[in-house]
Amino acid sequence: MRSKKSPSGFSLIEVMAAISISAILLAVAVPSFENQIRNARVTAAANNLVSAILFARNRSIGNNIDGPVELCPIQNAASTTCNGSQKDWSHGWLVGQRLLPTETNGIILRRGEDVSNSVAIETDSPFLRFRKNGTLLTSWTEHSIILCRKDQVNDKGQCPFDTDHPSSLRIVINALGRPRLQSPQ
């Protein structure tokens, strides 16, 4: 006598149910994941800019160089000099010497990447200059650079820095040239 074996595997209805549940879970998870990616881009840009500030400051202290070391924004990736009046740093930046438009024979030490597709960067100063002792060569006591997601820029073109926008970050550079990173919370 033969025994009747039950078929192994999944039925079509079981497979369709599993696919439907997976689709619902993905529809909920993907927007949250995209939000995390946007926030991570702001954090990465802030860390890169803090690294550039520290690099510029250390180069001004550590080397017996002639003149201040500058950190300033550029208009596009091909720029070899800084835009002396631009306060939007999202297109990248340069670290070097004699990089301002009124100077010649500039020396580029480091170049920052263009993050303008996803991050907005605004500052109160169009450039930072470091003396041989690492202090800022400006009349202000400290500088502020605010970074935010591009989709959070307000109608005035400014990055909000408040608890309603927790992904925004602020870099504060004191008169001694030391940067610190702040979050709105």
Beta strands, then each sheet from edge to edge (+ up, - down):
strand 1: 69-73
strand 2: 93-97
strand 3: 107-111
strand 4: 119-123
strand 5: 128-130
strand 6: 142-149
strand 7: 169-174
strand 8: 179-182
sheet 1: 3+ 2- 1+ 5-
sheet 2: 4+ 6- 7+ 8-
end
